[in-house]
């Protein structure tokens, strides 16, 4: 079986990585390559390994860190650890992002058992309201307690922006992170190795004439920019990068003329939602063998611009083929451009094959 499949152009991905790596190196920034979007797939990990300037691999799932435990790059768990996974965190992550003293104390106990020194990066919430210390004094209290631990090293500070609250990184909010780092150095005589100023949404600050990445930020965590060729604060494409590294390929299983408006009383669909339909008369409807179990409809776009997505059940994606100049037949393939979310879901789905070209 070959369909549905996600096709990865290795040449284009390599060129994307090369561009961003050079850009960050020019600004003396270390790179954490975030591997979760492609589920730490081994063939892409091998490509990332080619770049010595990628110092860290970061992932939110310990299972992904486990899959490339052989890598010499430093491995970071970028999601706050669950207490239930503390032994695995110590075994497979060199560094973990943290915001709870209780969890850090348990990491220390486990690190002692495994005879390891574990590095932590403390998360600071600068207004996006996802993870991190919101009150500065709580952060300082935590640092004071952590410095008593024998098997934990406070390695740095980090912030997450745009992923939940969609707060745009700026010289002001990232400057606050640098200021906190300076206060920590003064209060605790503690120098920090990593000041991680966010993800791909911070990249625009490297080119902005109005706003700039503050001096003192020395690391960015890059995921989407590598794979989709854009910065993510405003969604602007880099013209010299490729936005089509990934292509979703599906196969038609039915083509029929049918009404555009369902017949009978309309209730709720398979996902408990009441759909809304527009009566457009008869249309040529196609079905491809993929569904909401695999992708979100808003995250894919037919490459044939004359095709319209009508909707989907868990396993069937319905398309309006009426306006297309091509006469599609059962067995034909239809390609889709993908977003970050659909790359993530297609690589997570075991039902979608992975194909590498070039």
N, C-alpha and C positions, 0 to 999 in steps of 0.2 A: 504494500500500500504506500502511496506517495502523497495523498491529499487528505485533509488540508495540510499546508506546509508554510513555514516561514523561511524565506530565502535570505541569506546573509551574504552580502558582497564584502569579502575580506579586504580587497584592495581599497575600497572606499572607506571602510572602517579604519584601516591602518592610516590612511591619509588624514582622516578626522583626528585620530589620536595624536598623530605627529604635529598637527597644527596647534592643538590645545597645549600639548606638552611644551612646545617651543614658546608659546605665549606666556605660560606660567613661569617657565624658566627665566625668561627675559625680565620678569618682575620679582625674581628671587622667591618664588612661592613653591613649597613642596606640594606634591599631588597625592591625594587619596583617590584611587580609582574605585568607584562604587560599582559592585558587581551584581547587585540584586536584580537589576532590570532584565538581565539575560540569564537569571537563575544560576549564575556562576558556571555557565556552560563551558566545558573543558576546552573546546576549540577556540573560544573567544578569550578565555584566560590565557591560553598559550600565545595568542597574539599580543595581549597586554604585557606579557612577560618579556617581550622583545624590547621594551622601553625601560632602560635603567633609571630614567628620571622619574618614573612612577615608583615612589618609595613605599607607599602603603596600599593595601587592598582593604576596602571597607564593605561590610555587608550587614544587613539587619537580621539575617538568619544564621544561627550558629551552624546549621547543616551545610550552608554554603561555604563557610570558613573551613569546615571539616573536609569539604571536597577538594580544596587545594592546600591542604595542610603541608604538602611537600614544598610549596613555594618559599623562596627565601625572602620575599617581601614581608614587611611587618603587617600583621593582620589585625584589623580593628572591628570589633562589634559596635556598630553605630546605632543600634537600638538599645535602649536601657535594658539591662539584663533582667530576666525573670529569676526569681530566687530558685525556682525548680531547675534551672539550667546552670547554676553556679559552677559545678564541677567541670562541665564542658567548656564554659567560658575560660576558666583557668587553663584548661588543657589545650584549647585550640585558638584562643585569641591572645595576642601579645598586649593589646590595649583594648579597653572597653570604655564606652561613654556612660557616665553615671550622673544621677541626681538624687539618690537616696542613701543616706548614711547607713541604714540597716543593711542594704544590699552590699555596700562597700565593705562593711565589717565581715559579712559572710564570705565575700571574695578573699579577704585577708586570711580568714581561717582555712579556706580551701587551698589558697596559695601556700600556706605553711605546710599543709598535708602533702602537697605535690612538690614541695621544696622549690618554689618559684617566686620570683619577684614579678608582680603584675602591675602594669601601668594603667592609670585611669585618666580620662579626660573629663573634667566636670562641665556639665552643660549649663549654660546661662540663658534664661528666657528674656529676650529683649523686646517682647511684645507680640510675637507670633502666637503665643499661648499654647504651644505644644509642650515639649519637655524642657526641664531646666529649672534652676534656682531663679525665682522671681525677685525675692528680697535679698539684697546684698549681704545683710548681716547673717542670714541663714547660711549663705554660701561660706562666709568667713567662719561661722561656728563649725560647719562641716569640715573645713580645711584644718581647723585646730584639732579636731578629733582624729582625722585621718593621719595627721602627722605623727600621731602616737603609734600607729600601726607599723609592724615590722616588715610586712610582705607586700605593701602597697606603695607605689610611687605616684605622686601627683604629677602627671606628665604635661597637662595643658588645660586650656579652656576651649570651648566650642559653642557655637550658636547654630540654631536651625531657623531659617526664615523661608517664607513663601510656601512651604509644603502644606501647612494647615491654615494659618491665618492669612496667607498670601501677602504678608508684609514685605515690602521691597527693601533689600539691603541698601544702606546708604553710608556715607562717611560719618553721619551722626550716630546711627545706632551701632555700627561696627566700631566707631570710635569709643563708644561706651564700653565695649568689650576690652579694648586695649587699655582704657583707663582702669578697669577692674584689675586687669593683669598687673598694671603698675602699682596699684594699691596693695595687691597681694605680695608683691616683691618687697615693698616697704614695710608692711605689717609683719610678714612672716619670714623675711629674708629667703624667699623661695623664688628661684628662677624657673620659668616654665618653658619647655621645649616647643610645644605646639600651641599656636593660637589660631584655631580653625574658624575662618570667617564665612562659613556657610557652604553652599553648593553651587550648582551651575548658574543660579540666579545672581551670584555676586560677580560673575565674569564681566558684565557690562561696565562695571566700575573701572576696569582696566582700559577702557576706550572712551569713557565719558569725559568731555571737557568741563562739564559743570560739577561733577561729583567724582571723587576718586576713592579707591581702596585705601584705608588709613595705613600709614606706616605702623608696623607692629603686627599686622595680620600676616602670617607666614605659611598658611595652608588653606587649600580649598578642596572640597570633596566633589569630584566631578563624575556624574553619571550620564544624564540626558545629553549634555553637550557632545560627549564622545559619540553617542549612538545616533543622534538626530541632527547634529550640526547647527545648534542654536543656543543662544543664551536664554535663560528661562524666567528672568524678571519681567521682560516685556514680550517674550516669544519671538525675538528677532533672529532670523536666519543669518549665519555667517556666509557671505557670498562665495567664499573660497572653500567652503565645506560642503559635504554631501548630506542632503536630507533624505536620501533614498537608499540608505545602507540596507534597510530591511523592507521586504515586500511580502505581504500575505497572499498566498495563492489558494484559491478555493475551486471546487468542481461543481458544475451544474448537475443536479439530479432530476430536475423537472422544468419543462418549459410549456406553458399552456396559456391560452386566452381565457381570461376570467373577469368577472366584474371587479371593480375597485372597492365596492362597498359590501361588507359581509351581509349575509341574508339571515334574518331572525333576530331575536332579542339579544342585545349586547350586554353581557355581564362583565366579569373580570377575566383577565388572561391567566396564563400559567404562573405568573409572578404576583398575582393578586392586585393588578392594576386595571382600571377601566380604560381601554384604549379609545382614541378619537380617530375617526376616519373621514376623509373627504371623498365624495362621489365624483370620480373622474370618468365614469363610463367604463367600457371594456378596455382592458389593457393586457399586454403581453407580460405575464408574470413568470419570473424564474426563481428557483430555489437552489441555493448552494448548501453543501453539507458542512455547515458550521453554525454555531448558535451562541446564545448568551452564556452557556456554560464555559465557552472558550474566550469570548471577546465582548466588549461593550460596544453597542452600535455607534455611539458618539465618537469612538476612538479609531474608526476606520473610514476610508474614503475610496470609492471605486476609481481606479485609474481611467476607466472609460467614463468621462464626465457626463455622458448622456444616460448613465444608469442611475437610478434613484433607489436608495435603501428604503423599503417600506416598513420593515419591522423584523422581529425574530422571536422564535420560541427558544427553548434550551438547546435544540439541535438543528434548527432550520433557520436560515437567513433568507428573507423574502425580498426580491428585487423587482423593480419596474424596468423592463427592458424595452418598452414601447418606442422610445425615442432614439434608441441606439441604431447607428448605421450598420452595425454588424448583426448578422443573423445567427444568434447563438443557438447551439444545439446541446442536447443532453451529452454530458461527457466533456464539454468545453471547459476551459479554465477561465476564471475571472480574478484579476489581480486588484489588490487594495493597498493604498498607502496607509501607513500606521503611525500612531502617536506613541508617546512614552507608555501610556497605560496599556495599549494593545500589545506592545513589545513585551511588557511585563507579563501580561496574561497569557500570551501565546507561548512564551518560554516556560511558564508554569504548568500549562496544560500538557499532559502526557499524550493527548489525542492529536496534537499538532506536531507534524514531523519537522525536523530541522535540516535545512539544506545549505551547504556552503559552496560558494562559487568564487572563481578567480583566486 
